[in-house]
């Protein structure tokens, strides 16, 4: 995942990556955040044993990481489109 972010930032700063590719990554990142959010909330609300609560907590932690990645991609897109 970190490699992908470095790759995006490298190409975005060198103007070699097109805006469409960055838009694709932005949409993909937002969909990933939405899927993890829905799965985490579903696991949280169904409740259950301690394992279920740990799974919900891990999904919410994954959501935070994915949100960070989505913000980096969106800021890269804003940087490229601003030039």
Helices and strands as residue ranges (DSSP letters): H 2-13, H 19-46, H 50-82
